[in-house]
Amino acid sequence: MRELITSWIAIIGLLLTAAVVTPAHALPSLDLAVIVNPNARVSQMSAVEMETMFTRAQTRWSDGTPIVPINAPPGTESRITFDRAVLRLNPDDVGRFWIDRRIRGLGLPPRHLGEPGSVLRVVEKLSGAIAYVPEHLVPPGGKVKVVARIRQGKVLPP
Amino acid sequence: MRGMLLYRLALAIGLACALALCPSSSFAQGAPAAAPEPMTDERIDQLERALQAQRQEFDAQRAELQARIQKVEEQAQASEARAAEAAALTELDAAMEGAEEEALVDPLVRVYGFADVGLQRSWGTIAQLIPGGTTKTTFVLGNVNLYFDANPIPDWRFLTEVRFGLFPHGASERVAQGSSPTIDTTVSDDGSPNGGFTNIQWNGVLLERAHIDWTPRDEISLRAGWFLTPYGIWNVDHGTPTRIMVEAPLLITADILPQRQLGLEAFGRFQALPWTVGYHLYVSNGRQPGQLDFSDQKAIGTRVWFETRRPFPMKFGLSGYTGRYERVEKTIGLRPGGAFSVTEKESIAFTDYAAAVDASLDIGELRLRAEGVSRWKFFEEGKRTSYLPGTFDADQNTFGAYLLAAYRLPWYGLEPLVQTEIFRFSLPLGEYALRPSAGLNIYFDPAVVLRFSYTYSRLFDLEGPERTLSFNYLHSLAARLSVAF
């Protein structure tokens, strides 16, 4: 029994040591604009509506058009800010959330695009797209429609 | 471009030379054919000065011409550079648009999965009874599960999950009563270079699920194939990276509801924000000894669930199932006269009724899970199972329930947990089992987690004749390192 206890304590000790050196994440906050295609039949969205779309609980707009949520890449300031404000999840929690969904067979997370310019172009062209970009990068002229803003980590109307 | 420059330069020099020669020629032609004037030194100096002036003028013209040529060339080069830049930008733009589209379009097949390996030890009187089991500390390979997720066309999906394992080599058969022979899959490796002297043990593949989904809308989807029975938490969570506790509760181990079924399922969800309401309705072969159903009485089941993430994530579910199990023995004989005779006899037949409830709550860092399943099993007369020779099983009610609480500490990804399960079944070892557990999860990363658990199982009777339960307790210690990918 003593050998059993010793071996298990040794294994647990080694693994705890490994856990201690795991780095922590920073806490960024960026002002974001949530954008949709200009032809979308929506002018304003709440946090819970965006949450259902970005968690894939809802996959179609009211007119049946497939929703194409576009995330910022994991670990970016935009992504962390959005996930905290809308999904109310930290980066690790987001990771666990999608691993759980995947293992349950419920599908994969939304795709992500790195460049805000690319995001704007896709949202402009794709009727079902919804995405978010830094607020100051939203171009004037109505090429995309802003349906919500995220400032200081809070979801606000456009 | 360089050749044209040289050509133009040579042309200009030739023109300049012609200009240089022209004045003396015209001068000679313009002069009357009179008697030549005497060439004085003054006259020679005058001619030299005129020639010098003409040369200077020519040099100036040549310089101006070269400047113009250079300017034209620079303009041409700039124009070409602008054209090339525009072409490159167009190409880049096209490439970027392609990348965007590619980034958003689902690939035909995606492969992902999880794996876990571990260490475990079971001891106690019950451990001695487990056929093929050990009471010593042993390393184990748990799961190597691969998902193949295909979307051939919009709204259609094929998902299969395959588990690879070291089974069945060394495992025990569970069909024979009173004895459980160990399976040996050792064969010669005929493809080995030594001509087959090498021995190998072939291993198994378990099809966890394989189904085709059609999802025209969120509210209605159809699924056909081999699917996980939609009930409770554990069976839906399904994989080691997702489950909070390492060791499966007895209600799962005992198959109170079949874990998987072959049939047709309709499912969907409705938004009643902030709630999402979902349903499952299926018809299947139900619980059967194999893939085939030997009766037309199909199993049916349902599940309704309610989920929200506000004010905190929570989910509640109700499930039901009913189905008939039958084991058919077919005998084919030969009658006198040459005709075949076929006799089909149901040796075992019973009908199941089962209901399940579940609740999940994530309140801050506290995770609570509760699940209960109850099953009523009614045999048809003359078609009862027999656990011990000379006896027949009675109609049974089996139920199990557990409550789990886990708390994520703010340090180092640690998550201690406790769980208690009570289980009622029908075994000679005892009628009830109480199973308190404690565990610790360590999240190195969302995809990598190490789980420990200790469970003490105790069997006891609450009713019926008093009996001495000599094989009535079990300690089990388990650890699993899992990775999802």
Interface residues (C-beta under 8 A of the other chain):
Chain A: L4 S7 W8 I11 I12 L15 L16 A18 A19 V20 T22 S46 V48 E49 E51 T52 T55 A57 Q58 T59 R60 G64 P66 V68 I70 L87 R88 D92 D93 V94 G95 R96 I99 D100 R102 I103 R104 G105 L108 R111 H112 L113 E115 S118 R121 V122 L126
Chain B: M96 E97 A99 E100 A103 L104 R110 Y112 F114 L119 R121 T137 Y147 D149 P154 L159 E161 R209 T215 R217 D218 L228 V236 D237 H238 G239 P241 T242 R269 Q271 L273 P274 T276 E307 R309 R310 Y412 G413 L414 L440 I442 Y443 F444 D445 P446 A447 L450 F452 L477 A479 A484
